[in-house]
Amino acid sequence: MSSRHVLTIDGPAASGKSSTAQWVARTLGWRHVDSGSVYRAATFARQQSPGTPATWTEPSVLSAAAGIGLTPVDGSFVPTLAGTPLGDEIRNLVVTAEVSRVAQMSGVRQWVNRVVQQAAEGHDVVVDGRDMGTVVFPDASLKIWLVADPWERARRRLQQRLGRGPSDEEIAAETDELVQRDAKDATQTVQARDAVLIDTTYLTQPEQVERIAALARSVASKR
Ligand code: CDP
C-alpha cells in the first residue's frame, strides 16, 4: 500500500476551498491541485475556438482542452494553454457562467480526473473541488467538506475580486449567482460519508487553515 497522504477539500462555490487548500499544502509541505481550475481552463480553451456557448459539444470541448497542461508553481499548479500560463482569464464572466455545463459532460469529467490524478501522483497532496473525496480519491486519508453561509461566501468572493468591502446590493446579487451555480453543480457536488464538515462562516482563514492542518497532521501521524 502506498504511504502517501491525500487530503481532499470539497464543498460548494466560493467556500474558500482553493485558497485554504493552497495554504494548508504550504503549511504541511505537500502539493496542491485545484481541480476547479482545470474545469475552468477547459471552458476557457473552448471559449477561444469559434461558436457561441450554445454550440459547445463535448468533443469540441475535449479537442480544445487537448492544449491544456498543468505547470508546477510554488508547490501548486497553474493551468497552461498551448504552453502559456493562464491567470485571471479563467475566471471571466463567460467561463463562470458556462463552466457548470461543461463540467456536466462525462468525457470532460473523466479527462479532468486523469489530469488531477497525474499531477497528484506519488506526492503528499491537498486536492480541492466538488468530488475529490468521492470520485477521484475515495481512499483519501482525510476528507474535508467546507461550507459557509451563502451571504458570507458572496462577501468574501467580492472582497477578493474587488479588493474592497462590497455593498449590501453587490453582496445580494453575488449571493444569487452563487446559489444558482450551486444548483447547477448539485449533481457533481457530493459530500463523502467520511468527510469532516467545517463551517467557516464564523472562522478566519488562519483559523480554518490551522484546524485542517492539525487534523491532517494527526491523521498522517497515525499511518
Ligand atoms: O472557486 P469556485 O468554487 O467558485 O469554483 P471552482 O472551484 O473554480 O470550480 C469551477 C466549476 O468547476 C464549478 O462551478 C463546477 O462546475 C466545476 N467543478 C466540478 O464540477 N468538479 C470539481 N471537482 C471542481 C469544479
Residues whose N, C-alpha, C, O or C-beta is under 5 A from the ligand:
A	BS01	CDP	P12 A13 A14 S35 G36 S37 Y39 V99 S100 A103 G129 R130 D131 D185 Q188
